[in-house]
Amino acid sequence: MEKIAVVIPCYNESFTINEVIRNYHNALPEADIYVYDNNSTDGTSDIAKDAGAIVRYEKRQGKGNVMRTMFREIDADCYLIVDGDNTYSAESAREMVNYVLNEKVDMVIGDRLSSTYFSENKRLFHNSGNRLVRFLINKLFNSNISDIMTGYRAFSRLFVKNYPVISKGFEIETEMTIHALDKNFLIKEIPVAYQDRVAGSVSKLNTFSDGFKVLKTIARLFRDYKPYAFFSAVSIFGLVVASLLFIPVFIEFLSTGIVPRFPTLIVSVTIYIISILMWICGIILEVIVNKHRQLYEILLNKKG
C-alpha cells in the first residue's frame, strides 16, 4: 500500500489543531498525520498528541525551516501539506492525494482564490497582495497559476526529495511554485473551499514584512532562474539612462564642435559600458542555468 503523510506545520494553533487532525483523519484514515511544532507556547503539541498525531519539533523559526525538516525526515509516496489554522476544507484531501498517486502529478495546488477566499478573508491588503504575487509570477515565468501562496498542497515523493528548500519563512510557497514551473514538474490545480480563521486564532503572517519577503523572493528567483531576461532588463534600463545623458551632450557637440560637459559624457559612457557588461553576464548565466536544468533532469531520471 502506498504511504500517505498529512503534514501540518504549526505555531500556536491550539484553538484549531484538534479539529484539523480529526478532519484529516476522517478524510484519509490510512494516512499518517504529522504535526511539526515550531516553538509553540500555547500547548499545541500536547493537544496534537492527544488527538493522535505524530508530533515532531523544529526549533528554527519559520515555515520554510519547518518544511525543510519535514521533507528530510518523512518518507512517503504522497505528502499532503495543510496549515493548522483550519482554514482549508478536508473534503478536497482525497482528490488531491489521488492526483499524486494515480495521475502521477508532482504538485497539486489547492486553489483558494478561485473558490471562497476573497469573500471569506477579512485581513486588510491580503486580497490585493495575492493578486499582485499571482500577476508577477505568471508574467515573469510565463505561467497560468491561479493561487501562488496557498498552503494547501499535495506533493509526489519525486518532488519532495529533489527540492532544495532555501526560504526560511512564509515565502516558501512562492519558492516551491517557481521551482516546479522552472523544472517542468507536472502541476495540477483544483479549487478548494476556504474559511476564515475562527475567533481567537491569530494569523502569524505579517502583511507588510512577509509581503516584502515574498516580493524579494520573486526578484531573487527571477534573477536565478531567468538570468538573461533579468540582466537584459537591467541593461536596457541602463542604456536608456545613458542615452538620456549622452544625447544632449552629443547634440551640443554637433552644434558647437566642443564638449562643454565632460563629466556628463564620462558618466554616460560608463553606464553604457556597465549595461553592455550586464547583458553579457545575462548570456553567460543563461547558459549555466540551462546546463543546470539538463543535469537536474539527468538526476531525476536516475532516481525515477
MARDO-700570 format. One record per residue (C-alpha): residue in one letter; z, x, y. Coordinates in steps of 0.02 Angstrom, whole numbers, plus 50000, padded with zeros to 5 digits. Layout:
REM residues N
AZXY...
***
This chain:
REM residues 304
M500005000050000E499545006450173K501035010550280I501305001850448A502515008350579V503054997450725V503695009550856I504735004151006P505165016851143C506735010851232Y507775014851384N509175002451421E508404987151338S510004979351269F509524962151337T507934960951234I507864973751093N508664962450962E507374948750988V505934961250991I506454968550823R506664951250748N504974945350811Y504024960250742H504954959850577N504394941750557A502604945850607L502484961550497P503834960450363E503094975250267A503174986950417D504494999950458I505204996650631Y505725012050730V506695011850893Y506675028050992D508135028051114N507785038151271N509555041251337S510075022951349T511825019651415D511945001051377G512125001351188T510284998651149S510335009850996D511845000950921I511024984050942A509414990750864K510364997450713D511244980850687A509544972150695G508894982950553A507814995550646I507695014050607V508445022050762R507985039350823Y508295048450986E507305057951116K508355067151246R506925072251361Q506755058051484G505075049351500K503955038251395G502695052151368N504055063051292V504565048851178M502775045951121R502555064451083T504075064550969M503615048050886F501865054150844R502535070350771E503925062950666I503195046950594D501905046650454A500965030250437D499215023250416C499395011850567Y500525013850718L500924998450822I501695003350989V502604989851087D503834990151233G505624985051205D505674972751351N504994957851253T503514955351370Y502204955951230S501954942551100A502164947450918E500854934350871S499484947150902A500274960650794R499424956050631E497704955250711M497934972050795V498514980350634N497084972750535Y495804980350653V496524997650619L496744995750431N495204985350388E493944988650526K494365007250549V494695005250735D495595020350809M496395011750958V496704993150979I497174988751157G498244973351189D497384966851345R498644958151460L497524957151611S496274945351529S497694934051475T499294928951567Y499784944851659F499264940151836S500164923451828E501724929851740N502014946451827K503124944751981R503294963052032L502554967352201F500964978052200H500864979052009N499374967352001S498384977052131G498924993552052N498254988351882R496604983051961L496454999552054V496775010051897R495554999551796F494205001551930L494435020551942I494425023651755N492905012751722K491925020551865L492395038651834F492245038051645N490815025551630S491825013251526N492234994751524I494084993951477S494994978451540D496794984551531I497115003151553M499015003351568T499574991151435G501004997151324Y500434986451177R499264996451064A498875000050883F498255017050826S497495024650671R498285039750589L496745050050635F497015046650821V498895049350821K498875065750726N497475073050832Y498035067651005P498865080851115V500165072151224I500255080651393S501025067451507K502905065351514G503095048051592F502255031251612E500555039151643I500425041551455E499425025351433T498105031251556E498015048151468M497805040151296T496415028851357I495425042951437H495655054151284A494995040451170L493495037451284D493085055951300K493235059551113N492215044051067F493575035850963L493235017850912I494135006351035K494404987651021E495214976251150I496004959351112P496844947651237V498724946451209A499984934551285Y501134942251414Q502764935551484D503804942551624R505474950951590V506974939851556A508354938451686G509484953751679S508144965151609V507594978151735S505914987151738K506015006151729L504305008051811N504395013351993T502905005652081F502575019852203S503175035852120D502495031351947G500925024152026F500625040552115K500865049851950V499565038751868L498305042052008K498685060651997T498405060051809I496715051451833A496175065051955R496775078851837L495915071451685F494315068351782R494325086851828D494715092151649Y493545080251555K492105079351680P492135095851775Y490305095551827A490495078551912F492165083451989F491635100252060S489935093452113A490835080252216V491925093852296S490375104352325I489415090152409F490895086552522G490965104852572L489085105452605V489225090152718V490655097952818A489755114552831S488165106052889L489095096353024L489735113053090F488125122853067I486795110953135P487415110653318V487505129753318F485755130853245I485055118653374E485825129053514F485045144653440L483325136453436S483515131153618T484255146953694G483925160653569I485775165353563V487265160453458P488705156553579R489915150353444F490065164053314P491745157953242T490965140853202L489475149353122I490585160453015V491655145652958S490135135152913V489325149152813T490975152352722I491105133952675Y489295134452615I489685149152501I491275141152433S490345124752400I488985133652302L490295142952201M491165126352163W489535119252097I489265134551987C491055133051922G490685115051876I489175120251773I490145133751680L491645122451645E490505108351585V489785119951453I491545124651398V492095106351389N490555101651286K490915115951167H492715109851152R492075092351107Q491005100050970L492485109650898Y493575094050908E492285084250807I492235098050677L494135097250665L494105078350642N492775079750507K493825092150411K495385081150423G494425064950392
***
